[in-house]
Amino acid sequence: MTNSAEPVLMCWSGGKDSAMALHALLEQPDRYNVVGLLTTVTESYDRISMHGVRRSLLRMQSERIGRPLHEISLSIAADNKEYESKMAAAMEHWRGEGVTTVAFGDIFLEDLRQYREGNLAKVDMRALFPLWKRDTAELARHFVRTGFRAVVACLDPRVLDSAFAGRALDADFFADLPAAVDLCGENGEFHTFVHAGPIFSEPIGIETGEVVVRDGFIFCDVIPAKSLE
């Protein structure tokens, strides 16, 4: 039987927002068919760009979600020109596979939405935002209530204390966030790694390791549990 649902490529960061956006799509199988995950990885670090999460953990997520992973390798000094060029090449590939829709986990940043829509329009594709304009406090509660589990992999020390690095995203975490910090970190206050939840066939065993300062951000190394190495 042919799947008549719209094929969708998920722009995947490995964090909570893309996980909730993917979950929203997977709950509508008659409407959307998520055919793959797209992630940018910094070559020399061998980690997810911005989040600083190991590529091995990214691949575990893909396996447990049951969707193929398309990795875009960026240089350490990647600028917008390199990013946009490599993203355009990836979009052309998926366009050739019959995919014209790309989903993102963005919630309320209008300029970012316009940037994504503009770039996709250049290759005759469209953007989909499953979480758009949803209340971030409600989303935080939904994240915990639905059974997702994640840890803080990266944070901006200008707005959030380093003690939050490596913390689990539970009710206490959200209650402890300063009032000026968005509960979903939508302004870049923190980034996460999701290791369990309804989108996975089974949880990913993890440990938290060294906390370091790099490029003005604080990163907590997320490590596969020893039994998985």
N, C-alpha and C positions, 0 to 999 in steps of 0.2 A: 504493500500500500504506500503510495507516495505521500510524503509529508508536505502538506500545503501551508504550514506555518512559515512566517517570514524568517529567512536566515539572518542571524545577527552575530556580529563579531563583538566580543566583550573586551573593552580596554581594561586590563587587569593589573592592579597595583599590588595585589596580595593582602591589602588592608580591608578595614571594616566597611568603607563606603562601597567599594567595588563588590565586596561580598554580598552586601545587602541588595545592591542593584542587580547582581546576578541572580540572587534568590527570587527577587520580584519577577524576573523574566522566566525563570524555571517554573514558577507557579502558574504560568500561562502557556502551557505547551501547545495549545491549539492555535495560539497567536504568534508565539516566538519560538524559533529553533536556534539555540545558541550553538554555533558551529565551531567556535574556537576562542582562545584567550590570547590577547596581544599585550606583551610586556616589554618595556625598555630595560636593558641591563647594561651597566657600565663595565666595559670590557676588562680593564686592568684590575678592578676590584672584584669581578665575578659576582656582582650583587645587583639587586634590583635598584635602578636609579632612584634617587631621593630617599627611599626607605632604608637602603643599606642592608637588605636581607639577602642571605646567601642564595645563590642560584639553585643549589640542591633542594632547598626548602620550597622554592617556587615550583620546581618540577614535581615535588611531592603533592603540592596543591593541585596541579593540573591532573595528575594521575587519579587523585581521590575525587576530583570533580567529574572526571570522565570526559574531558574535552581536550583536544590537541592544543599545544602551546606554541605560539609564534613569538620568538624572541627577536627583538631589535637591539643589536649591539651598538652602543655609543662610546665614543672616546671620553676620557676623563675631562677633557677641556671642551666637550661638545657645546656648540652654541645653537641658536635657533635655526640657523641655516642647515647645519648637519641634522638636527632633529627633524626638521620639516622635510628634508630630502629623503631621509630613511623612512619616515612615516608614510610619505607619498608613495614610495616604492612598495611598501607593505600593503597599502590600500589598493594599489593597482593589481597586486597579486590576488587579493581577496575579491576585488571587482571582477577579475577574470574567472573566479570560482562562482560567480553569481550572487555575491554578497554586496548589498548596497546600503546596509545599515550598521552603524557602529554604536555600541552603548557605552555610557560613561557613568561613573558614580558621583558626579558633581551634584551639589544640592542648591546653592543659591548665588554663586559668583557669576554675575552677568557677563563680565568681560571675558572670562574663561570659556563660557558657553559660546559666545560670539566667535572667539578664536577657533574653537573646535569646529563649529559649523562652517566658518569661512574656509578652513583648510579642506574639509571634506567636500565642500561644494566644488572645489577645483578639480576633483576626480569624480564628480557626479555621484556622490554618496551623501547620506544624511546621518545626523547624530540623533541618538535616543537617550533620554535622561530619566530613568525610572524613578529616581528619588527627588526629582526637581520640585523645589519649593515646599517640601515636607518639613515640618518642624523638627529641628535637630534634637530637641529634648525628647520628643516622642520617638525619634529614630534611635536614640541611645537606649531608651527603655525597651524598644522593640528588639534591639540587638541582644540584650541580656535575656529578655523573655523568650526569644526564639531559640535560644540555646547556642548562640555563637560564642566562641571563646577567642580572645586575642591578647597580645601583649604590646606595649609601646616599644617600637623599634627605633624611633627617632623623634626628637623634639627640639623646639626652638627655645634656647635658654633665655631669650629676651622676654618671654612671656610665661614660661613654665619652669619650675624648679627641676634640677637634675634628678631629684629623688623619684620623679615620675617615670624615668627611663626603666624599662623592663617590667613595669607594673601590669597586672592583669586588668582588663577592661570589665570590671564588675560594678555592682551598684555603689560600692564604696569609692571606687575610682572616680566615677562621674560626680558623686557627692563632694569629693575633695577638690575638684577642679576650681580654680579661681573664677570669680564671676565674669571676668573679662574674656575668658577663654571659651570659645564655642565648644559645645559638648561633643560635636563630631570632628573638632579640629579642622573645620572647613577653611579657615584662614591660614592653614599651614602650621598651626601650633604644635601638632603632633601627628605622627604616622604610625601605623600598626601592622602587625602580622597576625592574620587569622589562622588558627590551627585546628579549630573544631567548629561544627555547626551543621545545619540541615543541608548544606550544599555538598558536603563531603560524604563519601562512602564509609569512612572511618576517620577518627581524629589523627592528627600528626603529633607524635610525641616530641616535645621540645624541652630545652633548658635555656636559661638566660645566662650569658657570660659577661665578658668584659664591657665596661662602659667607657667610651672614648669621646673626645672632642675632635671634630674634623670639619673644616670649612664653615665654622661658625655654628654648627649644630652638634647635638649630643646624640650619640648612637649607642644602643645596647645590642650587643651581638646575640642573635637568636641562634641556638645551636640544636641540630637534631639530637634527640635523646640517644644516649650511648647504645641502647639496644638496637637503634636503627642505623648506626654507622657501619 
